[in-house]
Amino acid sequence: NKTPKDVLVKKWKMSEVYGGMAAKMPDSLREQLIKNMSLEFFPDDKYALTGTDTISHKGSYALSADGKILTITPEATGKPEKNTINEISESKLIFTDDFGTRLSAIPK
């Protein structure tokens, strides 16, 4: 039996971004993000986000024991960001950030 963290640890490609901050973006920018953005979670509680701009964003993450809260702490800010996991499975990850932006991802 896999834990939520076992399922999370892999490279995910964005398949949908909507609501919150994404609702204010032009469609072309949102489509660009979906096309280029990926998020990879490593077993050592580190993550890497690529494709949002020219920089690779790195930091650490923590997943609550029940798999419902994903806290991401970017190296750049050191400020923890809480995300609510709406769905997590081998084939899909859906989470909502503090700003109400909902991100849907599939394994890359």
N, C-alpha and C positions, 0 to 999 in steps of 0.2 A: 504493500500500500504506500503510495506516494503522499508526502506531506505537501501543503500548499507551496512551501519553498522549493521542494523538488520540482514541482510543475513550473514555477516561476523562472528557475535558473536555465536560461537559454537566450537566444537572440530573437527578438520580436520585431516585426515590421508593422508600422502603422497601417491600418486599413480604413480608419475613419476618425475624424476629429470634428466635434461639433459642440455647440453651446458655449457658454462662458466667454472666454477670450476669443475663441475661434469664431464666434458669432459676429465679432466686430471686424474680422479679417476679410479682405477681398477673396472671392472664390479662387482666383488664380494662385494666391499665396497659400490658401488652405490645401489646394490640390498639389502644390509643390511640396508642402510639408508631408502629406500622405505618401507622395512618391519617393521622397528621400529619407524620411525619418526612421531610425531604428533605435531600439533600446535593448541593451544587453545586460542581463543580470548574471553575476558570477557567484560561485559557491562561497567565496570569501567575503560576502556582504558588500561587494563593490558593484558599481554599475557604470555604464558608458552610454551616453545619448549622442547620436550623430545625425547629421542631416538637417538640423534646424538652422545652421549657419555654417561658417567655415571652421568653427571651433568644435572640438569634441568635448562635451561636457561630462565630467567624471565626478564621482563621489561615492558615498556609502548609502546603503539602504537597510531597513529593518522591516520585517513582515510580522504582523501580530500572529500569535499562536493559532488563532481561528482563521487566519488568511483573509481577514476583512479590511485591515488597515495596512497600507504600504507607506512607510515614511522614508522619503528620499532626502538626503542631505548633500547638496552640491558642494564640492570643494571650494568653488568660487565665493560662495556666501557663508557657508558653514551654518546656514539657517535651515532647520528641518522643515520639510513640506509634507503635510499629511494628505494622502490620497485614499479615497474609499474604493475598495475593489468591489465592483458590481458582479463580475463573473471571472472565474479563473478555471481553465481546463487545459488539457494538452493542446487543444486547437484554437483557443481563444482567450484573450485577456482584455477585460474592459474595466477601466477605472476612471474616477472623477476626481479632479484636483480641487484645491481650495477655492478656485475662481469659478467653479461650476463647469469647467471644460471637461468634456467626456472624450476619452481616447479609447479606441478599439484597436487591438493588434492581433496579428496571427504569427505563428512561428515563421522565421525566415529560413 
